[in-house]
Amino acid sequence: MLYDLLYKTVLTRTDPELIHDACVKAIEVTSGIPLVRDAVRQMWGRRPILPVPSANQGGPFARPVPGLLGLAAGMDKEGRAVEGMDMLGFGFVEVGTFTARAQAGNDRPRMWRHPRIRAIRNRMGFNNPGADEAARRLRALRATARGRSIVVGANIGKTRTTALVDAVEDYRYSAARVARWVDYLVVNVSSPNTPGLRTLQSVEALRPILVAVSEAGDAVAGRHVPLLVKIAPDLADEDVDAVADLVTGMGLDGVVATNTTIDHDLGEGGLSGAPLLPRSLEVVRRLRARLGEGPTVIGVGGISSIMDAELMLDAGADLLQAYTAFVYNGPAWPGRLNRTLATARRR
């Protein structure tokens, strides 16, 4: 109730991107103050008693994941607030999207709220510090015991100024820089806010990118780094099937489904939040049927409640991610949802 009051009286009267940056910074700062951090974790971010199992027990990643719900890419674009997001109860944290070179993103305004439908629209354009700086921050995170305990994924995309014909090397560079410091990599070819990017979702364009990222990531890390591809909800069903077949044929680790949608009439940019849930469920269900039981499916898009989360898991998702519902529901929401899911799944 307090967060709802704050949101309605203060946050909705502030520029969405400005308040986004301020909140991420506040989470980062809070996580660096030991007594305050511990109090916040105890109050909001307590972890479920039983984690998602590790790969050798049938789970998605090499080590256990503390909770089913993780933070989707796009919230912590710079990789600064990983410890803070963990403090708030997310089971895992995906940072980025990172590109080979730093870039400022699209011109402002580039983020809009749509509270009536519990949605956010953005045309950010992969604003981020670049893969070199991302690697430095992730390396610093892993230098501490607490930082090493967090399950972290890195989402990588194409630099805006890189020609599509050079995309393979652009993705390869980013993977080589960050792979050593993360639990998994996600190739993002589905943002609508980088010109031409979604054309890379075609199997012909996607295959060489995935081969390059897989080879570079494993070589640099000296181990297998799980590799997933993130797809758009706007893909036709036959294209979803084609991506699933590519994942199976290449022996990739899975799919993140889905990114934002351009199937709306609210203006430019991709829409996230509650309106995505029906199509995201369809895509996840279709992927699971096509992939079988092996590859990991991370379901994201429109999860706002325990019922939404259960629907996504029943559709075939192994793990879940959220972004927009975190904005609307507040800092206590991720930990509460993870604990509720864990209790419900044990029954």
Residue pairs with C-beta under 8 A, 6 or more apart in sequence:
3 329
3 330
3 331
3 332
4 330
7 328
7 330
11 19
12 113
12 115
15 109
16 111
16 112
16 113
16 120
17 108
17 109
17 110
17 111
20 75
20 111
20 327
24 75
24 76
24 80
24 81
24 84
25 80
25 81
27 81
27 84
27 85
27 87
27 88
27 331
28 80
28 81
28 83
28 84
29 84
30 36
30 37
30 40
30 84
30 87
31 37
31 81
31 83
31 84
31 86
31 87
32 83
37 83
37 87
40 87
40 88
40 331
41 87
41 88
41 89
43 332
44 88
44 89
44 331
44 332
44 335
44 336
45 86
45 87
45 88
45 89
45 334
45 335
46 89
46 335
46 339
47 66
47 67
47 89
47 91
47 335
47 338
47 339
48 66
48 67
48 338
48 339
48 341
48 342
48 343
49 342
50 342
50 346
51 64
51 65
51 66
51 67
51 91
52 59
52 60
52 64
52 65
52 66
52 67
52 68
52 91
52 318
52 319
53 59
53 64
54 61
54 62
54 63
54 64
55 61
55 62
59 65
59 318
60 226
60 253
60 254
60 296
60 318
60 319
61 151
61 183
61 184
61 226
61 296
62 183
62 226
63 151
63 183
65 91
65 92
65 151
65 319
66 91
66 92
66 151
66 338
67 89
67 90
67 91
67 92
67 334
67 335
67 338
67 339
67 341
67 342
68 91
68 309
68 313
68 319
68 320
68 338
68 341
68 342
68 345
69 90
69 91
69 303
69 309
69 319
69 320
69 321
69 322
69 334
69 337
69 338
69 341
70 90
70 91
70 92
70 93
70 94
70 151
70 153
70 298
70 319
70 320
70 321
70 322
71 85
71 90
71 92
71 93
71 94
71 321
71 322
71 323
71 326
71 334
72 94
72 300
72 321
72 322
72 323
73 94
73 95
73 96
73 97
73 153
73 155
73 186
73 188
73 230
74 97
74 122
74 124
74 155
74 323
75 85
75 323
75 326
76 82
76 85
76 93
76 95
77 95
77 96
77 97
77 124
77 126
77 127
77 128
78 95
78 128
78 129
78 133
78 134
78 137
79 95
79 96
79 98
79 129
79 134
79 137
79 138
79 141
79 154
80 137
82 93
82 95
82 141
82 147
82 150
82 152
83 141
83 146
83 147
83 150
85 93
85 334
86 93
86 150
88 331
88 332
88 334
88 335
89 334
89 335
89 336
89 338
89 339
90 334
90 335
90 338
91 151
91 319
91 338
92 150
92 151
92 152
92 153
92 183
92 319
93 150
93 151
93 152
93 153
94 152
94 153
94 154
94 155
94 186
94 321
95 134
95 138
95 152
95 153
95 154
95 155
96 128
96 134
96 154
96 155
96 156
96 157
96 186
96 188
97 126
97 128
97 155
97 156
97 157
97 188
97 191
98 128
98 129
98 130
98 131
98 134
98 154
98 155
98 156
98 157
98 174
98 178
99 126
99 128
99 130
99 131
99 156
99 157
99 158
99 159
99 160
99 170
99 174
100 130
100 131
100 159
100 162
100 170
100 171
100 173
100 174
101 130
101 131
101 159
101 161
102 128
102 129
102 130
102 133
103 125
103 126
103 127
103 128
103 130
103 159
103 160
103 161
104 127
105 124
105 125
105 126
105 127
105 128
106 123
106 124
106 125
106 127
106 193
110 122
110 123
110 124
110 125
110 269
111 120
111 121
111 122
111 123
111 124
112 120
112 121
112 122
112 266
112 267
112 269
113 119
113 120
114 120
114 121
114 266
114 271
114 273
115 328
117 273
117 274
117 275
118 273
118 274
118 304
118 324
118 325
118 328
119 271
119 272
119 273
119 274
119 275
119 324
120 271
120 272
120 273
120 323
120 324
120 327
121 264
121 266
121 267
121 269
121 270
121 271
121 272
122 193
122 260
122 269
122 270
122 272
123 192
123 193
123 268
123 269
123 270
124 193
125 160
125 193
125 194
126 157
126 158
126 159
126 160
126 191
126 193
126 194
128 134
129 137
131 156
131 173
131 174
131 177
131 178
132 177
134 154
134 177
134 178
135 177
135 178
135 180
135 181
138 152
138 154
138 178
138 181
138 182
139 180
139 181
140 147
141 147
141 150
141 152
141 181
142 148
142 181
151 183
152 181
152 182
152 183
153 182
153 183
153 184
153 185
153 186
154 178
154 179
154 181
154 182
154 184
154 185
154 186
155 185
155 186
155 188
155 230
156 171
156 174
156 175
156 178
156 185
156 186
156 187
156 188
156 213
157 171
157 174
157 188
157 189
157 191
157 194
157 197
158 164
158 167
158 170
158 171
158 189
158 194
158 197
158 200
159 170
160 194
160 195
162 170
164 196
164 199
164 200
164 205
167 200
167 205
167 209
168 208
168 209
168 212
169 212
171 187
171 209
171 212
171 213
172 212
172 213
172 215
172 216
173 216
175 185
175 212
175 213
175 216
175 217
175 220
176 216
176 217
176 219
176 220
178 185
179 185
179 216
179 217
179 218
179 220
179 221
179 225
180 220
180 221
180 222
182 225
183 225
183 226
184 225
184 226
184 227
184 228
184 253
185 213
185 217
185 225
185 226
185 227
185 228
186 227
186 228
186 229
186 230
186 256
187 206
187 209
187 210
187 213
187 227
187 228
187 229
187 230
188 197
188 230
188 259
189 197
189 198
189 200
189 201
189 205
189 206
189 209
189 229
189 230
189 231
190 197
190 198
190 201
190 230
190 231
190 232
190 258
190 259
191 197
191 198
191 259
191 260
191 270
192 198
192 232
192 259
192 260
192 262
192 269
192 270
193 269
193 270
198 232
198 234
199 205
200 206
200 209
201 231
201 232
201 235
201 239
201 243
202 239
203 242
203 243
203 245
203 246
206 229
206 243
206 246
207 246
207 250
210 227
210 229
210 246
210 250
210 252
211 250
213 227
214 227
214 250
214 252
217 225
217 227
218 224
218 225
226 253
226 254
226 296
227 252
227 253
228 252
228 253
228 254
228 255
228 256
228 296
228 298
229 243
229 247
229 252
229 255
229 256
230 255
230 256
230 257
230 258
230 259
231 240
231 243
231 255
231 256
231 257
231 258
231 259
231 283
232 258
232 259
232 260
232 261
233 257
233 258
233 259
233 260
233 261
233 263
233 276
233 279
233 280
233 283
233 301
234 261
234 262
234 263
235 243
235 283
237 286
240 283
240 286
240 287
240 290
241 286
241 290
243 255
243 287
244 255
244 286
244 287
244 290
244 291
245 290
246 252
247 254
247 255
247 291
247 295
248 290
248 291
248 292
248 294
248 295
252 295
253 295
253 296
254 291
254 295
254 296
254 297
254 298
254 318
255 287
255 291
255 295
255 296
255 297
255 298
256 298
256 300
256 321
257 280
257 283
257 284
257 287
257 297
257 298
257 299
257 300
257 301
258 276
258 279
258 280
258 283
258 284
258 300
258 301
259 270
259 301
260 269
260 270
260 271
260 272
260 276
261 270
261 271
261 272
261 275
261 276
261 279
262 269
262 270
262 271
263 271
263 279
264 271
264 275
272 301
272 323
272 324
273 302
273 304
273 324
273 325
273 328
274 302
274 304
274 324
274 325
275 302
276 301
276 302
277 301
277 302
277 303
277 304
277 308
277 311
278 302
279 301
280 299
280 300
280 301
280 302
280 312
281 299
281 311
281 312
281 315
284 297
284 299
284 312
284 315
284 316
284 317
285 315
285 316
287 297
287 316
288 297
288 315
288 316
288 317
289 316
291 297
296 318
296 319
297 316
297 317
297 318
297 319
298 317
298 318
298 319
298 320
298 321
299 312
299 313
299 315
299 316
299 317
299 319
299 320
299 321
300 320
300 321
300 322
300 323
302 308
302 324
303 309
303 312
303 320
303 321
303 322
303 325
304 322
304 324
304 325
304 328
304 329
306 337
306 340
306 341
306 344
309 320
309 337
309 341
310 341
310 344
312 320
313 320
313 341
313 345
322 334
325 333
326 333
326 334
